[in-house]
Amino acid sequence: MPASLFAMFVLIIPASAPFAIGLFCIQGAVLGAYPMAVRTQLNHLVPRAEKRATTLSVESLACRLVYGIAVVFFAWSIDVLPLYTALLTVVAMGAVPFLVMLALPRQESDASREHTT
């Protein structure tokens, strides 16, 4: 999902209006699928129901907070920067999660451990 959003913003920079409208459909699909994907993953990763409810609440709050901050920042950048520069800023900010993922240590999942033993 993050990769498709990143690709959408990269492709939207040189896009013409009809193609750009199609690209925004990607964002709609991702924003529709994201809550289901996250809830499914958290339901598998958090075994106890009371911790799962708390985790889902914190995830929801964090997601909405970050989204709200991002929207305000991006709206501000479109207001004060030329459109092309503002879109490049959005693309750069969209790359940040990928850079963070590269910096984090990888943990082996239970499924992959079962296949190696």
Buried (B, 14 or more C-beta within 10 A) or exposed (E): EEEEBBBBBBBBEEBEEEEBEEBEEBBEBBEEEBEEEBBEEBEEEBEEEEEBEEBBEEBEEEEEEEEEEEEEEBEEBBEEEEEEEBBBBBBEBBBEEEEEEEEEEEEEEEEEEEEEE
